[in-house]
Amino acid sequence: MRIDFGEPKPLDSLEGLRLHDPASYVEECRHDVWLALRRQRPVGVDEMPDGTKYWSFAGYADCDKIVKDTATYSSEEGTILASVGVGDSAGGQTITLMDPPDHGALRRPLMRTMRQSVVRRRADAVREKVLALIDPLLHGGEHDVARLMRLLPMVAAGDILGIPEKYWETIAFNTTASIAPEDPEYAVGRNVGDTLRRVHHQLFACFTDAIETRRRDPGDDVVSALLGLEIDGRPLEDRRVMLNCYSVALGANSTTPHVACHTLLALAQRPDIWRTVVENPSVIPALVEEGARWTSPTHHLIRRVTTDVELSGAQMAKGDWVCAWVASANRDEQVFDGPYDFDLGRSPNPHLGFGAGAHYCIGAPASRFALSVIFEALALRRVRFEVTGEIRHLYSNWINGITSMPMRFTPGAVTA
């Protein structure tokens, strides 16, 4: 989705909204829709093409409540609009599709492999890999940054996940294809169903081999942690290990590369902000946080109500579907001053770009570190960058992705 600077003009009418339509996120900036929702209809009912209705919440307070209150708003039947009315076949089996307390049995051991202290211990090796990935940018010339950044999550966390490097590109491509099978960049089959069969076959072949490798030679990584985990006194079946590998890899590949791309694009459009970073690299942690808020890599998160409940005047019944528009929450004027500005001085910055509560992204420390390495390296070399061609956005109502972004990089060109 295109992201514009400045407050958008809200829609005059909300009639006929098709919030589920992925095509509407390809060419346009949808912040006009979310601004109109916050002002005119912060709580409302929308529906999927099959007629299944769901509650839409556009304000920060409500979205934050929905994401954090796992007892009332369950993840077990799906977390994206595609799940509304049909559920998810992996419900109750993966870290993203489980609720506490069962969710904690998976999350705690995985967190031990991906927490901040682990990222610090692996920092030198990860920095070396990230710098190798972006080496073409540091040396200048024209590059498609979106295609290059596609590999960033695996470079940052592939070893932590326990995935052999030979599979990184396959996993990076196919995880995105699995959630955007209609996008021209990822449509590798004759139709959507064929694409999904192909990409899932390749993904699970990679995960099967990774499981066998770690079973023979366990390490301090996610796959090994899953293989050593027992729930109710029983080890996880290989299928469930694979599903969780997929879940964690999908989370990484659907966020980090797009935060990198959208942040670079914002800095190219506002070179004054990039000049500030070059002159004062100490603001890079703030840059990464603002980049995550600005991008809002997930447009929405879906939950299902577990009991009759009222929220902001909405009387919801057990079984109702609920959508928290995270991208809208991250522009809520009640929480963020100047929400349509890219502000390096924003503090506090309680964005929901990495989620919140029990489902806060376990890969956030690795993502933050990899993003920081990129901007530190570009700033150190005073690299100027500019867009040189058509930017193409991901065909998805869930992920705010960029599939192609040609840019020219010129080292030493940012002057004081």
Secondary structure, 3 states (H helix, E strand, C coil): CCCCCCCCCCCCCCCCCCCCCHHHHCCCCCHHHHHHHHHHCCEEEEECCCCCEEEEECCHHHHHHHHHCCCCEECCCCCCHHHCCCCCCCCCCCHHHCCCCHHHHHHHHHHHHHCHHHHHHCHHHHHHHHHHHCHHHHCCEEEEHHHHHCCHHHHHHHHHHCCCHHHHHHHHHHHHHHHCCCCCCCCCCCCHHHHHHHHHHHHHHHHHHHHHHHHHCCCCCHHHHHHCCEECCEECCHHHHHHHHHHHHHHHHCCHHHHHHHHHHHHHHCHHHHHHHHHCHHHHHHHHHHHHHHHCCECCEEEEECCCEEECCEEECCCCEEEECHHHHCCCCCCCCCCCCCCCCCCCCCCCCCCCHHHCCCCHHHHHHHHHHHHHHHHHCCCEEEECCCCEECCCCCECCEEECEEEEECCCCCC
